[in-house]
Structures are given as C-alpha cells and as structure tokens.
Amino acid sequence: MIPNYIHDIADKIVKAGFEVYMVGGSLRNLLMGQKPKDFDLTTSALPEEIQHIFPESIMTNAKFGTVTILAHNEFGELQSVEITTYREEKEYIKGRWPAIVEFTRNIYDDLQRRDYTVNAIAFKLGNPESRSIKNIENIKNSKLLLDLFGGLADIERKVLRSVGDPVERFTEDGLRPLRGCRIASVYGFEFDNATFNAIPQTLNVAAQISMERVRNEFMRMIKESPKPSVGIELMRKSGLLQLYIPELLEGYGMEQNRYHIYDVYEHSLRALDIAPVEIRLAALFHDIGKPRCKNGEHFYGHDKVGAEMTRKIMERLKFPKQEIDETVNLVRWHMFYVPKTIVEEEAKINEDVAYRIQTQERNALFKLGWSDKAIRRLILRVGGHEQIDKLIKLRIADALANPKSSFDPTDIELLAQRVAEIREQDSLMSITDLKIKGDDIIELGIKPGPSIKKVLEYLLERVIDDIQLNNRESLLQLAKEYIQNMKINN
C-alpha cells in the first residue's frame, strides 16, 4: 500500500522527534483504490530541521516550507519525495499567493487551509501500525487516519465539498475552482451544491490566475479524464469557460446542417471524448471556427479560421510553440477529406457536394486522387509522419462524433495504405531531406539570407512532385534555372 522507502523516511523524522503524515491527492487516491503517482508528506519539522535529518535533501520552495528528499525504492530507482512543513496561509494576493505564510506544529492548522475535504485527510506515518497496513480498509479503520472534515465520507459518496466556506476558499486561491472541475472530471465526483455555486461568485479571483497555471490544470483534465467533456461542461456551467476559452461558447446552440444532429459545441465535446489522448486538444478545437464562418447550412473556410483561433487560444494559455504549431496544423488540415486531392488549389468539390456523392463513386475518386505528391504535401503540411497519423485519428474522431456522418472507413484505410506506400518509397520530410544544403546555394552566387530558404523551398516543391529529382546534380540544375528566371536580388 505504501512503499518501504516512504516508511523509512517517516521513521527517521519520527525518530528525530517530529510528526509526519501522508496527505493530499496521494492519500485520496490510495483511499479510492488507486496507486498514487507520488506521495505527499507533511511534517511538524521545520525545513531546516528536515535538512538536518536528511543532509542530501534539497530546499525546493523555502517560503512554503517544501524540501525534496531523494530515496531509492525497492528496485534501486531514485525517487524524489516532497515533504512540507505544517503551515497557515493568510492575506492572499493576485488570487493565488499568500502574502503571509506561517509554519506551525499543529496538523489541524495545516488541514483547515486546504481546498476540498477529500484532500484534507491525513494518515500518520512513522510507527509499527502504519507499516503493517495491508489494504484500504485497514487505512479507513485505523486510528492513525485523521479526517477532521468528513473527507472519507465524501470520497465514498463521490462528492466534492470545500473545507469550510467555499467562497472564502475560492477567494484565497482562484485556481481551486478549476482544480475542482479537473478532480470531478478525472475521478467521477460531483460538486456539493454550495461549493459549485460559489464558483460564479469568485470568478474575479479566478481571472487573476496566471495562464500557465490555468493551462496545466486544464491539460491535466483533458488528458487524465476518462470523459473530459464532463470537465468542460462544469467549466461552462460555472463560468470558467467564458473566462479562459470563451471561443468554445460561440458554438453552444449553434445548429449545423442536416448532416449533423448536434450543435457545434456538443459535437466538439463528443469528438473530444472519442479522440485518443494525444489529439484531444485538436479534437476539442477542430470546429471552433464554424460559428464565425456560418453561411446558411455551410461553414466554408472554418478549418482556416479555426486554425487561427486555435493559435490565439494556445498562445493566450502560454503553450509551448511546438505544441501550438502541431495542434494548429491538425485543426487546419482536418478537412482533408475530399474526393480528389488535398491540394487546395485543385479542390473543386465543396463540403456539401461531397456529402451527396454516392459512397462507391466517392471511394473511387478518393483512391484516384491520392497521388504521391498529394500524400507528400499533406505529410509535410501537417508536420511529418507522426502528425499524419494524428490527423487520421482526428478525422476518425470527427466522423464518429456525428451519427449522421457519411463517413466510410474505407476512405481512411485507403489513405493509410497510401501513406505507408510513400513511407516505403522515401523519407522526404522537409528542406533538410534535400540532397543539397544552403552552402550549395551560396556557391551558386546567392548571399546568405532569406533568398537561400526561398530557393530551397522551391526545390522542395519540385521534389514533392517528382521524388526522382532529389539528387545533387538535378537539384543544382533546378536551382540555377530558378535563380536565373526569378532574378533573385542579392
């Protein structure tokens, strides 16, 4: 139930004359029958006293009394264990950080400042009884379990309830409402009415939270929830969605055409639930541009508009650039499903017409249209082979989220087959895969600068059309002709 290295740490602390408890999410998960990812410990010892007991420990957050202890588990693997001194917090600023942090020797003072009752339970360590624990019932019935606020009963009822006054708790820390949505979504809890009703009353505090913290909680909810739409709906009903991602609400109640039975918002949530974890964010945002492109029953260009909106949302939430680019590309190209080709300038059949083509005819056109160059262009545009795999998964989630879709799995099978064929033929991915480099272009008389990239991009386009051109002699000749014809200015 509890690893020996945790007990060993606790024994040393108790031997030095201090208390130590397991607390927070690790104990909550243990009581729910789930193996904790890590173990949160709290102690009556001050940070400097912990460092005296464990000389090789590291002070990781002095203000909040957090020390990280390094220990080896039963497999000899090095584990990091955070242990924090009991503390009280007062006078919160910017909806998140307490201006005053005072260390205390009383575990009650520490537990009463926590967010939800299910996170305010403690189990005392550093004694023979705690080492003898064999199952969850032993923990629940043990006198070592300190449950001052009814958290155990709330776990069993699957109710999320604040410790004390919810308005006061949410005013102290504006991230707590979003964390509650995440916990409810991941573990199947329901908010206590008074706790949930306090969220709209404290949105002004939630608005002060840094976007990085919002992003982290939001993505944990998206990735860890068995059905992440539950968390999104809690955000919508509480006002948090309007605060952080209001663009999603534009699709709420936005009816689609006769080929859909759900509005844009519900369809997006259904796609989110169906999608594999690695593309869930793209699934959530894939149709976000539709409300701004509605024209009767049609949403022409919503893939482009949605990609622009996705970039702005992710930039606002401080996502890493690479993650932004990958998600944006998936949203941009999720409508690749056309009968003849994904090359934009050659696409003659619009979304509405495509739906009306008989399945057999569409499949024939689809198979005919996926030329080698079309496949290569798609792979390059979405960011490589890994991204094309994600795009296929997104297309499937999009289709399965609509019961009235004319989606035929044969289409995707044909595309996957063609992608596999291209992978066997070549590994052309980007400019770096060309058989000449920037130095070769410089030798042709082009000065270092943007013009070199312009030449290489042209060569890449030519090679996509004909992979046989990807050899040094052919590329140099093409480069010379391009430079001469375009009269690149040096």
C-alpha positions as a printed Julia matrix, in Angstrom:
490×3 Matrix{Float64}:
   0.0    0.0     0.0
   2.77   2.42    1.0
   6.34   1.82   -0.28
   9.08   0.97    2.19
  11.15   3.99    1.22
   8.29   6.27    2.36
   8.16   4.43    5.68
  11.96   4.71    6.0
  11.78   8.49    5.52
   8.95   8.76    8.04
  10.8    6.64   10.62
  13.82   8.95   10.52
  11.63  12.02   11.02
   9.74  10.48   13.95
  13.0    9.24   15.5
  14.2   12.86   15.46
  11.14  13.85   17.5
   8.68  15.12   14.86
   5.34  14.08   13.34
   4.83  13.12    9.71
   1.63  12.42    7.76
   0.7   11.36    4.26
  -1.79  13.91    2.86
  -3.43  15.38   -0.22
  -4.05  13.7    -3.55
  -1.77  10.74   -2.82
  -3.83   9.68    0.2
  -7.1   10.47   -1.58
  -6.15   8.22   -4.49
  -5.0    5.48   -2.12
  -8.36   5.57   -0.34
 -10.06   5.29   -3.75
  -8.1    2.14   -4.52
  -5.72   3.79   -6.96
  -1.95   3.68   -6.83
  -0.6    7.2    -6.23
   1.84   8.59   -8.79
   3.78  10.18   -5.94
   3.46  10.58   -2.18
   2.82  13.92   -0.47
   4.13  14.19    3.07
   3.69  16.92    5.67
   5.53  17.27    8.97
   5.83  19.29   12.16
   9.56  19.66   11.48
  10.77  22.97   10.08
  12.56  22.93    6.71
  15.99  23.38    8.28
  15.24  20.54   10.68
  14.34  18.27    7.76
  17.58  19.19    6.04
  19.48  18.35    9.21
  17.85  14.88    9.27
  18.48  14.41    5.53
  21.74  16.25    4.67
  21.42  15.46    0.95
  17.9   16.9     0.7
  17.15  19.98   -1.4
  15.2   23.08   -0.38
  12.81  23.43   -3.34
  10.41  26.07   -2.01
  11.67  27.85    1.08
   8.69  30.2     1.51
   6.21  27.32    1.62
   8.49  25.02    3.6
   8.97  22.36    0.92
  12.05  20.14    0.96
  12.74  17.39   -1.58
  14.25  14.18   -0.26
  15.94  11.68   -2.57
  15.46   7.99   -1.77
  15.85   4.64   -3.52
  12.81   2.39   -3.96
  12.82  -1.4    -3.72
  14.08  -1.62   -7.31
  17.01   0.66   -6.61
  15.48   3.51   -8.6
  15.98   7.04   -7.28
  12.74   8.71   -6.18
  12.12  12.31   -5.17
   9.75  12.84   -2.25
   8.4   16.29   -1.35
   7.78  16.98    2.31
   6.28  20.24    3.54
   6.11  21.78    7.0
   2.65  22.33    8.51
   1.68  25.87    7.65
  -1.0   28.54    7.81
  -1.6   31.0     4.97
  -3.07  34.5     5.16
  -3.76  37.59    3.03
  -3.77  36.05   -0.44
  -2.73  38.3    -3.33
  -3.42  38.07   -7.07
  -5.91  35.3    -6.39
  -3.22  32.77   -5.73
  -0.27  33.58   -3.46
  -0.49  34.11    0.33
   1.34  37.23    1.49
   1.85  35.62    4.89
   2.99  32.02    5.41
   3.5   30.88    8.98
   4.87  27.48    9.94
   3.05  25.64   12.7
   3.46  22.49   14.79
  -0.27  21.66   14.62
  -1.56  19.4    11.82
  -5.08  20.86   12.25
  -3.85  24.31   11.2
  -2.44  22.78    8.02
  -5.5   20.72    7.1
  -8.04  23.51    7.56
  -6.35  25.69    4.9
  -6.74  23.02    2.18
  -9.22  23.24   -0.7
 -11.54  20.23   -0.63
 -12.42  17.77    2.13
 -11.19  14.84    0.03
  -7.75  16.48    0.02
  -7.8   17.36    3.73
  -7.35  13.86    5.14
  -4.08  12.78    6.78
  -2.57   9.39    7.68
   0.09   9.27   10.36
   3.35   7.51    9.48
   6.48   6.51   11.38
   5.09   3.76   13.6
   4.69  -0.04   13.51
   0.95   0.14   12.8
   1.36   2.24    9.67
   3.93  -0.26    8.36
   1.51  -3.14    8.93
  -1.22  -1.68    6.69
  -2.21  -4.27    4.08
  -5.33  -2.9     2.42
  -7.6    0.13    2.08
  -9.96  -0.99    4.83
  -7.02  -1.08    7.25
  -6.36   2.59    6.49
 -10.03   3.61    6.71
 -10.48   1.92   10.09
  -7.15   2.95   11.55
  -6.86   5.41   14.42
  -3.94   6.87   12.5
  -6.34   8.33    9.92
  -7.12  11.96   10.69
 -10.35  13.03    9.0
 -11.46  16.3    10.55
 -13.85  17.46    7.79
 -15.63  14.32    6.6
 -13.43  13.77    3.58
 -13.61   9.98    3.73
 -17.41  10.04    3.58
 -17.2   12.48    0.64
 -14.85  10.11   -1.19
 -17.29   7.26   -0.71
 -20.21   9.45   -1.84
 -18.05  10.91   -4.64
 -18.89  14.45   -3.55
 -16.54  17.4    -3.92
 -17.04  19.78   -1.0
 -14.89  22.66    0.19
 -13.2   22.78    3.57
 -15.29  25.38    5.36
 -16.82  28.31    3.49
 -16.38  27.73   -0.28
 -16.44  31.44   -1.14
 -13.63  32.02    1.34
 -11.64  29.05   -0.02
 -12.04  30.19   -3.64
 -11.23  33.79   -2.76
  -7.97  32.62   -1.23
  -6.89  30.73   -4.32
  -8.52  31.33   -7.7
  -7.14  28.1    -9.16
  -9.22  25.95   -6.78
 -12.45  26.06   -8.86
 -10.66  24.82  -11.99
  -8.83  22.19   -9.94
 -12.24  21.08   -8.67
 -13.52  20.69  -12.23
 -10.46  18.61  -13.01
 -10.86  16.36   -9.94
 -14.58  15.89  -10.64
 -13.91  15.03  -14.28
 -10.99  12.69  -13.65
 -12.45  10.77  -10.69
 -16.18  10.97  -11.34
 -17.07  13.3    -8.46
 -19.99  15.7    -8.31
 -19.77  19.13   -6.68
 -21.65  19.83   -3.49
 -24.26  22.49   -4.4
 -22.89  25.18   -2.09
 -19.35  24.57   -3.34
 -20.31  24.74   -7.02
 -22.49  27.81   -6.52
 -19.52  29.62   -5.02
 -17.55  29.45   -8.28
 -19.56  32.12  -10.18
 -19.28  34.37   -7.11
 -15.48  34.26   -7.2
 -14.72  34.45  -10.93
 -12.99  37.8   -10.36
 -10.38  35.91   -8.33
 -10.11  33.07  -10.86
  -9.43  35.71  -13.53
  -6.21  36.68  -11.76
  -4.58  33.26  -12.07
  -1.57  33.01  -14.36
  -2.33  31.43  -17.71
   0.44  28.87  -17.16
  -1.34  27.51  -14.08
  -4.68  27.5   -15.91
  -3.12  25.62  -18.83
  -1.58  22.98  -16.58
  -4.85  22.24  -14.76
  -6.83  22.33  -17.99
  -4.49  19.89  -19.75
  -4.48  17.51  -16.79
  -8.26  17.47  -17.05
  -8.13  16.89  -20.82
  -5.54  14.12  -20.67
  -6.46  12.3   -17.44
 -10.27  12.29  -17.6
 -12.0    9.17  -18.91
 -14.6   11.57  -20.32
 -13.11  15.1   -20.45
 -16.36  16.64  -21.7
 -17.58  16.37  -18.09
 -14.92  18.86  -17.01
 -15.59  21.19  -19.94
 -19.3   21.23  -19.1
 -18.54  22.04  -15.46
 -16.39  24.92  -16.69
 -19.22  26.15  -18.91
 -21.9   25.97  -16.23
 -19.69  27.65  -13.62
 -18.49  30.49  -15.87
 -14.85  29.32  -16.02
 -15.06  28.5   -19.73
 -16.2   32.05  -20.51
 -13.22  33.24  -18.51
 -10.49  31.14  -20.11
 -11.71  29.85  -23.51
 -14.79  31.91  -24.46
 -14.39  30.95  -28.12
 -15.79  27.49  -27.39
 -19.05  29.03  -26.23
 -19.65  30.53  -29.68
 -20.62  27.03  -30.79
 -23.09  26.5   -27.95
 -26.56  26.32  -29.52
 -25.06  26.87  -32.99
 -27.0   24.4   -35.11
 -25.26  22.78  -38.07
 -26.66  21.45  -41.33
 -28.91  18.48  -41.99
 -25.93  16.15  -41.86
 -25.43  16.8   -38.14
 -27.68  16.16  -35.14
 -25.59  18.08  -32.57
 -24.72  21.74  -32.33
 -21.09  22.76  -32.85
 -20.3   22.77  -29.14
 -21.73  19.32  -28.36
 -20.18  17.81  -31.47
 -16.77  19.14  -30.38
 -17.2   17.64  -26.91
 -18.2   14.27  -28.37
 -15.15  14.3   -30.63
 -13.03  15.18  -27.59
 -14.31  12.15  -25.67
 -13.74   9.79  -28.6
 -10.28  11.05  -29.54
  -7.06   9.39  -28.31
  -5.26  11.38  -25.61
  -2.55  12.74  -27.91
  -5.07  14.57  -30.14
  -7.75  15.53  -27.63
  -6.96  19.23  -27.73
  -7.11  19.29  -31.53
 -10.42  17.39  -31.36
 -11.84  19.98  -28.97
 -10.81  22.86  -31.24
 -11.27  21.27  -34.66
 -14.59  23.02  -35.41
 -14.07  26.12  -33.27
 -14.07  28.31  -36.38
 -17.52  27.2   -37.59
 -19.64  29.86  -35.83
 -17.59  32.62  -37.45
 -17.97  31.03  -40.9
 -21.65  30.11  -40.88
 -23.38  30.84  -44.15
 -26.77  29.18  -44.22
 -26.07  25.47  -43.83
 -22.41  25.84  -44.73
 -19.22  26.69  -42.86
 -16.79  27.34  -45.69
 -13.23  28.04  -44.55
 -13.84  27.07  -40.94
 -10.65  24.98  -40.95
  -8.52  28.06  -41.7
 -10.39  30.31  -39.29
 -10.32  27.57  -36.64
  -6.56  27.21  -37.01
  -6.08  30.95  -36.45
  -8.37  30.88  -33.41
  -6.59  27.82  -32.01
  -3.25  29.59  -32.26
  -4.56  32.64  -30.4
  -6.13  30.49  -27.67
  -3.0   28.42  -27.14
  -0.76  31.47  -27.17
  -3.02  33.08  -24.58
  -2.69  29.96  -22.42
   1.1   30.01  -22.83
   1.51  26.66  -24.58
   4.98  25.8   -25.93
   5.46  26.87  -29.54
   5.95  23.34  -30.89
   2.74  22.14  -29.27
   0.91  25.15  -30.68
   2.2   24.54  -34.2
   1.28  20.85  -34.14
  -2.25  21.42  -32.85
  -2.87  24.33  -35.23
  -1.8   22.22  -38.2
  -4.16  19.42  -37.21
  -7.06  21.85  -36.97
  -6.07  23.49  -40.26
  -6.0   20.23  -42.21
  -8.75  18.22  -40.52
 -10.97  18.8   -43.57
  -8.55  16.99  -45.89
 -11.42  14.57  -46.57
 -12.27  15.49  -50.18
 -12.72  13.08  -53.05
  -9.9   14.1   -55.37
  -6.94  15.82  -53.72
  -5.84  17.77  -50.68
  -4.01  20.34  -52.8
  -6.11  23.42  -52.07
  -5.99  24.97  -55.49
  -7.14  21.73  -57.09
 -10.05  21.03  -54.72
 -13.19  21.53  -56.82
 -15.79  19.66  -54.82
 -17.03  21.54  -51.76
 -18.19  20.05  -48.46
 -21.88  19.98  -49.34
 -21.37  18.3   -52.72
 -19.02  15.73  -51.22
 -21.74  14.57  -48.85
 -24.09  13.93  -51.76
 -21.74  11.77  -53.79
 -22.64   8.11  -53.57
 -20.26   6.07  -51.42
 -18.97   3.88  -54.2
 -18.27   6.79  -56.52
 -16.64   8.81  -53.74
 -14.34   5.94  -52.81
 -13.24   5.54  -56.4
 -12.48   9.25  -56.69
 -10.78   9.24  -53.31
  -8.45   6.4   -54.24
  -7.66   8.0   -57.58
  -6.98  11.39  -56.03
  -4.31  10.43  -53.51
  -1.31  10.83  -55.76
   2.23  10.54  -54.41
   2.68  14.3   -54.43
  -0.65  14.84  -52.67
   0.41  12.47  -49.88
   3.81  14.12  -49.56
   2.26  17.58  -49.42
  -0.14  16.52  -46.71
   2.61  14.92  -44.64
   4.79  18.0   -44.95
   1.98  20.43  -44.21
   0.93  18.73  -41.0
   4.49  18.33  -39.74
   5.68  14.84  -40.65
   4.77  11.19  -40.4
   3.81  11.3   -36.74
   1.45  14.18  -37.41
  -0.22  12.48  -40.37
  -1.02   9.57  -38.05
  -2.61  12.03  -35.61
  -4.55  13.7   -38.44
  -6.06  10.36  -39.45
  -7.09   9.74  -35.82
  -8.63  13.21  -35.67
 -10.61  12.6   -38.85
 -11.97   9.36  -37.42
 -12.95  11.04  -34.11
 -14.65  13.86  -36.02
 -16.69  11.4   -38.06
 -17.61   9.08  -35.18
 -18.81  12.05  -33.14
 -21.56  12.58  -35.72
 -24.01   9.65  -36.04
 -25.33  11.07  -39.32
 -21.9   11.24  -40.92
 -21.47   9.61  -44.33
 -18.01   8.57  -43.16
 -16.78   5.38  -44.79
 -13.8    3.7   -43.02
 -12.62   2.55  -46.45
 -11.57   6.14  -47.17
  -9.22   6.23  -44.19
  -7.94   2.74  -44.93
  -7.06   3.85  -48.44
  -5.29   6.94  -47.13
  -3.35   4.93  -44.53
  -2.34   2.49  -47.26
  -1.11   5.29  -49.5
   0.82   6.89  -46.62
   2.51   3.54  -45.91
   3.48   3.25  -49.58
   5.06   6.69  -49.56
   6.96   5.89  -46.37
   8.44   2.85  -48.07
   9.4    4.84  -51.15
  11.15   7.74  -49.45
  11.56   9.68  -46.22
  11.14  13.18  -47.61
  10.02  15.32  -44.7
  11.45  18.82  -45.05
  14.14  21.02  -46.6
  16.74  19.16  -44.53
  16.0   15.99  -46.51
  17.08  17.57  -49.79
  20.35  16.29  -51.23
  21.8   19.81  -51.29
  22.13  22.35  -48.5
  22.31  26.1   -48.05
  26.09  26.13  -48.65
  25.49  24.71  -52.12
  23.14  27.59  -52.9
  25.74  30.09  -51.66
  28.26  28.58  -54.09
  25.82  29.45  -56.89
  26.26  33.11  -56.03
  23.44  33.72  -53.55
  24.38  35.65  -50.45
  23.41  34.21  -47.03
  19.9   35.32  -46.06
  16.2   34.71  -46.83
  16.88  34.07  -50.51
  18.56  30.76  -49.68
  15.46  29.48  -47.94
  13.34  30.68  -50.85
  15.41  28.6   -53.29
  15.33  25.53  -51.05
  11.55  25.79  -50.62
  11.17  25.89  -54.4
  13.36  22.79  -54.73
  11.31  21.0   -52.1
   8.13  21.71  -54.07
   9.73  20.26  -57.2
  10.91  17.15  -55.37
   7.46  16.62  -53.88
   6.12  16.49  -57.44
   8.9   14.12  -58.54
  10.97  12.33  -55.91
  13.48  11.28  -58.59
  14.73  14.87  -58.68
  16.15  14.57  -55.18
  19.77  14.15  -56.22
  22.58  16.68  -56.14
  23.01  17.11  -59.9
  19.31  17.63  -60.65
  18.8   19.99  -57.71
  21.77  22.16  -58.61
  20.48  22.49  -62.17
  16.98  23.36  -60.94
  18.43  25.88  -58.52
  20.44  27.58  -61.27
  17.37  27.85  -63.51
  15.23  29.18  -60.66
  17.8   31.78  -59.69
  18.16  32.9   -63.29
  14.43  33.02  -64.04
  13.4   34.67  -60.8
  16.34  37.08  -60.83
  16.81  36.83  -57.08
  18.16  40.11  -55.83
  21.38  39.89  -53.87
